[in-house]
Amino acid sequence: MSESRGRDRTRLRGCTGCTAAATVVACMLFVLTAYAGRYVYRSSPRLIEGLSSQHQPPAAYSLSPDQQAVVAERGYPAGFSILFYAAPKDDPTGLPTRHETWSYPAAGEDLVFLNGTLVETSEINEPEGDLVPAPYRPEQFLAGMSFQQVVDATGLDTAVVIPLEPELVSVGEVYFAEQLILGLKGRRVQYVEALPLAQGG
């Protein structure tokens, strides 16, 4: 009789151990599922509507003499891109480098500026049809702007944001708005691309 009770207690302890292990596994699965769901949510595209200016637009970037001469001769570019990156170590100012490409598709040319100095002119294919120029100007964008400051400067009201994988860029996001793409790192603008639009596009 005592041997039977001993075996029953052994079985009971075994079942209790199984139950505890199953509970731990279930908890781990729940945590993993919750984390995965949160990650998928955070990394999924999100539509942001109803954006509005909250402050006065930030002070505009001052076009360089080279850029002013180009605008006086050709007008503003139909599209442009701006890349901000850290200054070289030997740069005494320590200011971020501003690398701009201004596109003049009708003339079949791109102009490249480095910190405002015209450094390159290259040929591009002329568009097959008419283009609607981007409704933005290069001087609206400054290094280190937040997304809200971009909204204040441009009047954007809608955008789609796609968070980047943290393994690629820490706190990185890409915003898509009307004829505009913004790349942010650490919630600060690192890249701007203003796109001309094909007529009827």
Buried (B, 14 or more C-beta within 10 A) or exposed (E): EEEEEEEEEEEEEEEEEEEEEEEEEEEEEEEEEEEEEEEEEEEEEEEBEEBEBEEEBBEEBEBBEBBEEBBEEBEBBBBBBBBBEEEEEEEEEEEBBBBBBBBBBBEEBBBBBEBBEBEEEEEEEEBEEEBBBBEBBBBBBBBEBEBBBBBBBBBBBEBEBEBBEEEEBEEBBBBBBBBBBBBBBEEBBBBBBBBBBEEEE
